[in-house]
């Protein structure tokens, strides 16, 4: 999840566009390799980024997708943190 940490650096620096770009890249990689848990983690991070910039509808979409993955996996700790 190095890309998620990298995106957080950009978030802290206020470069939200770069943070979104890095998170989208991370999500694509997770999809390509079939890593559902990783997808949920990145979607959760994207949701939090959208909250940061005030895009609540997009945040809700990402967080609902993350939650659906975690529910399908019966990941109770993940569900609680989404």
N, C-alpha and C positions, 0 to 999 in steps of 0.2 A: 504494500500500500504506500510505497514511496511517493507515487504521484499524488496521492491525497495529502500527504504531508507537504509536498512541494506546493500544491494548490493553497494550503493553509498559510504558507509563507507569503504568497501573493495577496491573500486576503488580508493578512496583518499589515502588509505594506500599502493596502488600499487599491491594489491593481486587480479589481474584481473581474474584469474581462479576461485577463490572463488566468486567473483562478478558475473561471468557468471553462476556458479552453482546455486546461490541464485535466479538470474533472471529466469533461466530455471524452477526452482521450483515454482516461482510465476506464470509463464506462464501456467504451468500444472494445478495449482490450479484454475486459472481463466477459463481455458478450461473446467475443470471438473464441475464447478458450472455454466457454461454458461454465464459468465460475459464478453460480447463482448467489452464493453468500457474498462474494466480492461485489457483485452488482448491487445487492441490497445496501452494502456498506457505502458504495459510491453514491447511490441514489439518495441515501440519507444525508451524505455530505452536500450533495447538490441542493437538496431541500433546505438545509440550513443556510447555504449561500444565498439562495433566493429569498429567504427571510431577511437576511442581512441587507439586501438591496431593495426590500419592500415589495417583491413580486410574490405575493401570498398565494395566488392561484397556481403558479408554477411550483412553488414550494409544496403546496398541498398535493399536486400531481406526483411529484417525486417521492414524497413521504408515503403516499398511499401505495405506490408501486413497491417501495422498499418493504412496507408492512405486508403486502400480499405475498411477496417472496418468502419473508420470514415466517408467515403463517403457514404457507405450503410446506415449509421445511420443519414445522413444529419447533421453531427456534424461540422459545419463551424469553430468554434473556434479550435476544435481538428485538423481539416484539416490544418488550418493555422499554427499550432504549430508542425506539423509532418514534 
